[in-house]
């Protein structure tokens, strides 16, 4: 019967494998640091070396099992966490072709432009709403004056 749980945490700066007893006590942990290299063509970029990092993750699992003396068959479940918005692209054969970490900043300029564009759009919407409001107010006033004149004029006949 399986007696342990394993957690794999792939963070921005490292990967780790942690084994817990089913009572929740930490039994062992192995952690490996990894780095993300900037592509000189895109300042602020952070490419993710998937091949190397996969090997680091596998090593964490192997080493924590060896360090604790726990057999893999005694692991009841594995849970994973990751660095959120990281991305890995694969080709049609399932081979990794490119990856980047969640700290990749090559799109900062584009995000800034989108923000400015959005703010400009909101300003235009506000102006349109105000313009429609003023037009409706003017129409109500005009309709009210016409209705009053019509009623007032009908009393004269």
C-alpha positions in Angstrom: 0.0 0.0 0.0 1.4 3.4 -1.0 2.5 5.5 2.0 3.8 8.7 0.5 2.9 11.7 -1.6 5.3 13.5 -3.9 5.2 17.2 -4.8 7.0 18.6 -7.8 7.6 22.3 -7.8 8.9 24.0 -11.0 9.6 27.5 -9.9 11.2 30.5 -11.6 14.6 29.8 -10.1 14.6 26.1 -9.3 12.9 22.7 -9.4 12.3 20.5 -6.5 10.8 17.1 -5.6 9.5 16.8 -2.1 8.1 13.6 -0.5 5.6 13.7 2.3 4.1 11.0 4.5 0.3 10.5 4.2 0.2 12.2 7.6 1.7 15.3 6.0 5.2 15.2 7.4 8.0 16.1 5.0 10.3 13.1 4.5 12.7 14.4 2.0 13.5 17.1 -0.5 15.9 17.6 -3.4 16.2 20.9 -5.2 18.1 22.0 -8.2 18.7 25.6 -9.4 18.2 26.5 -13.0 18.8 29.6 -15.0 17.1 31.3 -17.9 19.3 32.9 -20.6 18.5 36.1 -22.3 18.4 35.9 -26.1 20.6 38.8 -27.2 18.3 39.5 -30.1 15.5 40.5 -27.6 16.5 42.4 -24.5 14.5 41.3 -21.5 13.8 37.9 -23.0 14.2 34.8 -20.8 14.6 31.5 -22.8 14.0 28.3 -21.0 16.3 25.4 -21.7 13.7 22.7 -21.6 16.0 19.8 -22.2 18.4 20.7 -19.4 15.6 21.6 -17.0 13.7 18.4 -17.7 16.9 16.5 -16.7 17.1 18.6 -13.5 13.5 17.7 -12.7 14.1 14.0 -13.3 17.3 14.1 -11.2 15.3 15.7 -8.3 12.9 12.7 -8.4 15.6 10.1 -8.6 17.7 11.7 -5.9 14.9 12.2 -3.4 13.8 8.6 -3.8 17.5 7.5 -3.3 18.0 9.9 -0.4 14.9 8.7 1.5 15.2 5.0 0.5 11.6 5.1 -0.6 10.5 2.8 -3.5 8.6 4.6 -6.3 5.8 2.1 -5.9 5.2 3.5 -2.4 4.3 6.9 -3.8 0.4 7.2 -3.8 0.2 10.4 -5.8 2.2 13.2 -7.4 1.2 16.8 -7.4 2.8 19.5 -9.5 3.1 23.3 -9.3 4.8 25.5 -11.8 5.9 29.1 -12.5 2.5 30.1 -13.9 2.8 31.7 -17.3 5.8 29.8 -18.6 5.3 28.4 -22.1 6.7 25.5 -24.1 6.1 25.1 -27.9 6.2 21.7 -29.5 6.5 20.7 -33.1 4.2 18.1 -34.8 6.3 15.3 -33.5 6.1 16.4 -29.9 9.6 17.8 -29.8 10.2 21.0 -27.8 11.1 23.8 -30.2 11.1 26.8 -27.9 10.3 27.7 -24.3 10.3 30.8 -22.1 9.8 31.5 -18.4 7.2 33.7 -16.8 9.8 36.4 -16.3 10.3 37.0 -20.1 10.0 40.8 -20.6 10.3 41.0 -24.4 6.7 42.1 -24.8 6.9 45.0 -22.3 6.8 47.6 -25.0 3.8 46.0 -26.7 1.9 45.7 -23.4 2.7 49.4 -22.8 1.3 50.3 -26.2 -1.8 48.2 -25.5 -2.3 50.0 -22.2 -2.1 53.4 -23.9 -4.4 52.3 -26.7 -6.9 51.1 -24.1 -6.8 54.3 -22.2 -7.3 56.3 -25.4 -10.3 54.1 -26.3 -11.8 54.6 -22.8 -11.4 58.4 -23.2 -13.2 58.3 -26.5 -16.0 56.2 -25.0 -16.4 58.7 -22.2 -16.6 61.6 -24.7 -19.2 59.8 -26.7 -21.3 59.1 -23.6 -21.1 62.7 -22.6 -22.0 63.8 -26.1 -25.1 61.5 -26.2 -26.1 62.7 -22.7 -25.9 66.4 -23.7 -27.9 65.7 -26.9 -30.6 63.8 -24.9 -30.8 66.7 -22.4 -31.2 69.2 -25.3 -33.9 67.1 -26.9 -35.8 66.8 -23.6 -35.6 70.6 -23.1 -36.7 71.2 -26.7 -39.6 68.7 -26.5 -40.7 70.1 -23.2 -40.8 73.7 -24.6 -42.7 72.5 -27.7 -45.2 70.6 -25.6 -45.7 73.6 -23.3 -46.2 75.9 -26.3 -48.6 73.5 -27.9 -50.7 73.2 -24.8 -50.5 76.9 -24.1 -51.5 77.7 -27.7 -54.4 75.3 -27.7 -56.0 77.3 -24.9 -56.1 80.3 -27.1 -58.5 78.7 -29.6 
